[in-house]
Amino acid sequence: MNQEKPKLWANVHQASKIYILPNFFTAGNLFFGFVSIILCMRGRFAASESHSAIHGLANIFVEVDPAKNPSASYYVVAILAILLSVFCDALDGRVARASGKTSLFGKEFDSLADAVAFGVAPCLLTFLLTLNPEQASESLKSYIAPLGWFVAFIYLLCGCIRLARFNVITNPYIAGHEKYEQGDFSGLPVPAAAGAMSSIALTMLSLNLWSYTLWIVPVMLLISFLMISNIPYPSFKHVNWDASARIRSFVAIIACILLIIKMGVYSFTIIFLLYIAIPPLKYAPKLFSIIKYIATRKR
C-alpha cells in the first residue's frame, strides 16, 4: 500500500514565513547587486563627477588613476560589490540550514536576488567594461559592439534558465529532489559564473588589457553554456568546521588561502577559473566514451 509522502509545510502561511537572519543575507546579496548596477551606470555616464570616497575605496584593492580613466574606480567598486554578493549568497542558505529556518519563501527570494546580483549586474558590468569599452580603440569598438548585445543577453538568459531549473529540480514536493539538494550542482552555479566574469573584468581593468577585449566573447559564451549544462560541479553547501575532507580537498583549500595572500585580487580570477574548468576536464573522458559508443552503434 502506497502511503502519501507527508508535506514539509502544512499550509501557505508556514511555507511563506520570512525568517529574519537568513533572509537578511539574501537581502544583502540583492543590495550589493543593486549597488553594482548603479556604480556601472555612474562609471559609464557620470564618471566625470569627482567622488573621492569611491576613488579611495578602489585604490585599496587596485591602483587606478582617475585622471587617465575616471570611470575605473566605479567599475572596481562595482566588481567588489558583486564579490560581496557571492559572499552573502554563500551564507544565507548555510544560516537557514544551521538554524532550521528554511522556507519556500527564502528559496524563491534567493533566486530572485541571484537573478539581479549574478545575472543583471555582471551582465551589465561585462557589457559596459569589456564588450563595449570606452578605453578600446575605435576599430575594436566597431568590431565588437554588434556582438556585445547578443553575448550579454545570452549570458543573462542562461543564468535565469539555470536558476529556474535549480528551483524545479530541488522542489521539496518532487520525488528525487534530495539528490540535487545534498549532492553536486547540475551545471555551473550562477554565483561562480558571476564571480568569474567580475574577477576577469577586474584583472583586465588592473592590467589595462583593452587590446585583448575580444577574447571575452568565447569565454562568456562558454560560461553561459556551462550554466545550462548537466556537468556536475562540487557543492560546498554542507561544508562547516566539523566537516571532514579528503587530503586533496584539504590541500586545495590551503592552496587557495595562500594564493589569496600572495596574489591578492588576482587570485579570485585563478580560483574561479579553476573551479569552472576542472569539472568539464574530469567529465571529458566520459563524454569521449559516449561519443565512441554512439559511433560504434552506427556502424
Secondary structure, DSSP 4 states (H G I P E B T S, - for coil): -PPPPPPS-SSHHHHT---HHHHHHHHHHHHHHHHHHHHHHHHHHSTTS--HHHHHHHHHHS---TTT-TTHHHHHHHHHHHHHHHHHHHHHHHHHHHHT---HHHHHHHHHHHIIIIIIHHHHHHIIIIIS-SSS-HHHHHHHHHHHHHHHHHHHHHHHHHHHHHHHHT-TTSTTHHHHHHS-EES--HHHHHHHHHHHHHHHHHHT-GGGGGGHHHHHHHHHHHHHS--EE---TT--TT----HHHHHHHHHHHHHHHHHTTHHHHHHHHHHHHHHHHHHHHHHHHHHHHHHHHH-
